[in-house]
């Protein structure tokens, strides 16, 4: 029998027929080639388009994203910072003192602020923390009313905590760049567009930095080449650190859009829970600050304490109708994060109508309730909070390295354009 290799055999030689079920790996490429475009060309064009989109979005939205990231980082430990800055206001001396009940706090406030109407009383569950009372806004003034800190043992007004005004400004910068119009002005549209831009940057950056070889080598993905200099170093930092924070940035952006667009919030709520978001009930503006008979809160609060167990704090909403249901929102002492809140509905006589426990809710409901904690990383505990903080602080790195790469690319192009053309004769 004659044997030959595929190269040595002529056209009349016997060749092994391909298996019928064997897929032709090049069929797709040949079909594209028949249309005048190869798969390699498609990938090249897609990469070029995504590259242009990536640098354009980065240049346009980079400064806004840096501002949002740094202000978000500043608020990561707001409660802890305020507590450390304000002994005697956020924290109080509790040795040997008996805390007032919600009715007692309302009565003391009525003596200090005659005519003010209380809408909620927040009582600490641990000793040494101040209580808070929220007042109705004055007639004709929109928005929320004033919130006062009280000594829970004697009802004294403790004043404004140092740093609260600064954190309020940081929040306005974070959400709408503190531009005129507040949440209804152009600032919220700008930050919302920047959040969309962060999603585009994250996904396009992942595609652009995908290694052509050694894609399964973790060092290619996670180890920066610190021994390089210039543009190679900038690219390595941009790509590798971007890989570290990719998932965190996507979570930040996808949850941040919750406060930017009503349609996004409604769609996310429907997707996670299967229901439309509940409309926020607001009191009539002409009755907002009118003082009236204060319903008794203590029987309902006593029933809550007997049924709830240890709690970090409890916020008692004052019903407008003296015979109305008292709503109490509470945070259990062992809650996984600050938004893991339970809700109680109790009649003025202490009869419990119902309760909604955070731990018993489906995952979608818990995500909707704790969207802010998810946005800040608190959903994942202290480790998550620190990781989100570091990721936010890394945002200027991407702005700086991205700008340096862009400027270096422009200089290279100008240098090539100024270079004299080589004569054809000289090249022979």
DAZIKA-V718743 format. One record per backbone hydrogen bond with DSSP energy under -1.0 kcal/mol. NH is the residue of the N-H (numbers start at 1). CO is the residue of the C=O. If there is no record, write none. Layout:
BEGIN
nh,co
NH,CO
NH,CO
END
This chain:
BEGIN
nh,co
9,5
13,10
27,24
30,26
31,27
32,28
33,29
34,30
35,31
36,33
37,32
42,38
43,39
44,40
45,41
46,42
47,43
48,44
49,45
50,46
51,47
52,48
53,49
54,50
55,51
56,52
57,53
58,54
59,55
60,56
61,57
62,58
65,61
66,62
67,63
68,64
69,65
70,66
71,67
72,68
73,69
74,70
75,71
76,73
78,75
81,77
82,78
83,79
84,80
85,81
86,82
88,91
89,86
90,86
91,86
92,128
97,94
100,152
105,101
106,102
107,103
108,104
109,105
110,106
111,107
112,108
113,109
116,113
119,134
120,134
121,316
122,132
123,314
125,312
130,90
131,150
132,122
133,148
134,120
135,146
136,117
141,138
148,133
150,131
151,156
155,151
158,149
164,161
167,163
168,164
169,165
170,166
171,167
172,168
173,169
174,170
175,171
176,172
177,173
178,172
179,176
182,179
184,181
185,182
190,186
191,187
192,188
193,189
194,190
195,191
196,192
197,193
198,194
199,195
200,196
201,197
202,198
203,199
204,200
205,201
206,202
207,203
208,204
209,205
217,214
222,218
223,219
226,224
228,225
234,230
235,231
236,232
237,233
238,234
239,235
240,236
241,237
243,239
244,240
245,241
249,245
250,246
251,247
252,248
253,249
254,250
255,251
256,252
257,253
258,255
259,256
261,257
265,261
266,262
267,263
268,264
269,265
270,266
271,267
272,268
273,269
274,270
287,284
288,285
301,297
302,298
303,299
304,300
305,301
306,302
307,303
308,304
309,305
312,331
314,123
315,329
316,121
317,327
318,119
324,321
326,346
328,344
329,315
330,342
331,313
333,310
335,332
340,337
341,339
342,330
343,356
344,328
345,354
346,326
347,351
350,347
353,345
354,345
356,343
361,358
366,362
367,363
368,364
369,365
370,366
371,368
374,370
375,371
376,372
378,373
379,373
380,377
381,378
385,381
386,382
387,383
388,384
389,385
390,386
391,387
392,388
393,389
394,390
395,392
398,394
399,395
400,396
401,397
402,398
403,399
404,400
405,401
406,402
407,403
408,404
409,405
410,406
411,407
412,408
413,409
414,410
415,411
416,412
417,413
418,414
419,415
427,423
428,425
END
